[in-house]
Amino acid sequence: MDRVKIKFPDGIPLFETDIPVRIGDINYGGHMGNDAYLAMMHEARMRWLGRHGFDELNAGGISLIMADSAIAYKAEAFYGDVLKIALYATGITDRSFDLLYHISAVRDNVRKDIAHAKTGMLCFDYTTRRIAVMTEPFKNLFPA
């Protein structure tokens, strides 16, 4: 079986945030459920956009829609963990980009990888229901 492998670019992340694991994020296995990872990634993405005065419906004059996602689980996350989520961008085109999420937590005073994830994001016009061109204000969020 081929496993999902996500390669993070060198350099400083676009954004980092800490998000605690809530009791509602825990599944019957006693660890964070796969659906909660997508919700945490969404929260991190919204915090990144919000830092720049944007959200997913107005990201500098365009909207964003998720085209795909992938998660590679590295370790379990538990209630009470505080996850550090670092965002990176790759594959930037005039209409799309990938956001990569490096998710980690501190265990026994050592930072441990919890998950590596990716969402493929499209610029989107909800009025016409079509893919749109990235605007300059949004494009400026990405390193040159």
URMOUR-V306830 format. One record per residue. N is the residue number from 1. SS is DSSP state (A for helix, B for strand, O for the rest). PHI is phi in whole degrees, 0 to 359 (none if undefined). PSI is psi in whole degrees, -180 to 180 (999 if undefined). Layout:
n=N ss=SS phi=PHI psi=PSI
n=N ss=SS phi=PHI psi=PSI
This chain:
n=1 ss=O phi=none psi=129
n=2 ss=O phi=282 psi=132
n=3 ss=O phi=264 psi=152
n=4 ss=O phi=292 psi=128
n=5 ss=O phi=234 psi=125
n=6 ss=O phi=243 psi=124
n=7 ss=O phi=257 psi=122
n=8 ss=O phi=273 psi=141
n=9 ss=O phi=290 psi=156
n=10 ss=O phi=291 psi=156
n=11 ss=O phi=108 psi=-174
n=12 ss=O phi=278 psi=138
n=13 ss=O phi=295 psi=158
n=14 ss=O phi=297 psi=-35
n=15 ss=B phi=196 psi=148
n=16 ss=B phi=225 psi=144
n=17 ss=B phi=210 psi=154
n=18 ss=B phi=252 psi=132
n=19 ss=B phi=227 psi=123
n=20 ss=B phi=285 psi=147
n=21 ss=O phi=281 psi=124
n=22 ss=O phi=266 psi=163
n=23 ss=A phi=299 psi=-33
n=24 ss=A phi=290 psi=-12
n=25 ss=A phi=276 psi=-10
n=26 ss=B phi=269 psi=136
n=27 ss=O phi=258 psi=-174
n=28 ss=O phi=296 psi=-16
n=29 ss=O phi=278 psi=-4
n=30 ss=O phi=84 psi=8
n=31 ss=O phi=230 psi=175
n=32 ss=B phi=295 psi=133
n=33 ss=O phi=281 psi=158
n=34 ss=A phi=299 psi=-34
n=35 ss=A phi=294 psi=-33
n=36 ss=A phi=292 psi=-31
n=37 ss=A phi=298 psi=-45
n=38 ss=A phi=298 psi=-39
n=39 ss=A phi=294 psi=-41
n=40 ss=A phi=296 psi=-42
n=41 ss=A phi=297 psi=-41
n=42 ss=A phi=298 psi=-45
n=43 ss=A phi=299 psi=-45
n=44 ss=A phi=298 psi=-42
n=45 ss=A phi=297 psi=-43
n=46 ss=A phi=294 psi=-37
n=47 ss=A phi=295 psi=-42
n=48 ss=A phi=300 psi=-50
n=49 ss=A phi=298 psi=-44
n=50 ss=A phi=298 psi=-34
n=51 ss=A phi=302 psi=-27
n=52 ss=O phi=256 psi=10
n=53 ss=O phi=80 psi=17
n=54 ss=O phi=247 psi=170
n=55 ss=O phi=213 psi=-175
n=56 ss=O phi=286 psi=-19
n=57 ss=O phi=269 psi=-21
n=58 ss=O phi=218 psi=88
n=59 ss=O phi=255 psi=73
n=60 ss=O phi=73 psi=32
n=61 ss=O phi=102 psi=-2
n=62 ss=O phi=230 psi=168
n=63 ss=B phi=253 psi=168
n=64 ss=B phi=237 psi=145
n=65 ss=B phi=221 psi=142
n=66 ss=B phi=277 psi=129
n=67 ss=B phi=264 psi=-31
n=68 ss=B phi=198 psi=168
n=69 ss=B phi=209 psi=155
n=70 ss=B phi=210 psi=141
n=71 ss=B phi=226 psi=129
n=72 ss=B phi=250 psi=114
n=73 ss=B phi=278 psi=132
n=74 ss=O phi=250 psi=-33
n=75 ss=O phi=200 psi=164
n=76 ss=O phi=284 psi=150
n=77 ss=O phi=246 psi=143
n=78 ss=O phi=234 psi=161
n=79 ss=O phi=306 psi=132
n=80 ss=O phi=96 psi=-19
n=81 ss=O phi=297 psi=147
n=82 ss=B phi=250 psi=113
n=83 ss=B phi=274 psi=131
n=84 ss=B phi=265 psi=124
n=85 ss=B phi=244 psi=117
n=86 ss=B phi=255 psi=128
n=87 ss=B phi=257 psi=138
n=88 ss=B phi=230 psi=154
n=89 ss=B phi=241 psi=138
n=90 ss=B phi=219 psi=171
n=91 ss=O phi=59 psi=35
n=92 ss=O phi=285 psi=124
n=93 ss=O phi=237 psi=-173
n=94 ss=O phi=285 psi=-8
n=95 ss=O phi=228 psi=-6
n=96 ss=B phi=204 psi=170
n=97 ss=B phi=195 psi=160
n=98 ss=B phi=255 psi=135
n=99 ss=B phi=256 psi=130
n=100 ss=B phi=252 psi=141
n=101 ss=B phi=237 psi=115
n=102 ss=B phi=262 psi=110
n=103 ss=B phi=252 psi=126
n=104 ss=B phi=218 psi=167
n=105 ss=B phi=213 psi=157
n=106 ss=B phi=270 psi=126
n=107 ss=B phi=230 psi=127
n=108 ss=O phi=51 psi=44
n=109 ss=O phi=65 psi=19
n=110 ss=B phi=233 psi=133
n=111 ss=B phi=286 psi=128
n=112 ss=B phi=237 psi=135
n=113 ss=B phi=294 psi=132
n=114 ss=B phi=255 psi=-44
n=115 ss=B phi=201 psi=153
n=116 ss=B phi=241 psi=131
n=117 ss=B phi=218 psi=165
n=118 ss=B phi=214 psi=140
n=119 ss=B phi=234 psi=131
n=120 ss=B phi=273 psi=120
n=121 ss=B phi=248 psi=137
n=122 ss=B phi=246 psi=144
n=123 ss=B phi=283 psi=136
n=124 ss=B phi=217 psi=145
n=125 ss=B phi=249 psi=108
n=126 ss=O phi=289 psi=-18
n=127 ss=O phi=289 psi=-47
n=128 ss=O phi=268 psi=-11
n=129 ss=O phi=60 psi=41
n=130 ss=B phi=227 psi=157
n=131 ss=B phi=298 psi=142
n=132 ss=O phi=238 psi=167
n=133 ss=O phi=274 psi=139
n=134 ss=O phi=295 psi=134
n=135 ss=O phi=278 psi=159
n=136 ss=A phi=300 psi=-45
n=137 ss=A phi=302 psi=-38
n=138 ss=A phi=284 psi=-42
n=139 ss=A phi=304 psi=-32
n=140 ss=O phi=291 psi=-10
n=141 ss=O phi=287 psi=-20
n=142 ss=O phi=265 psi=143
n=143 ss=O phi=296 psi=147
n=144 ss=O phi=291 psi=999
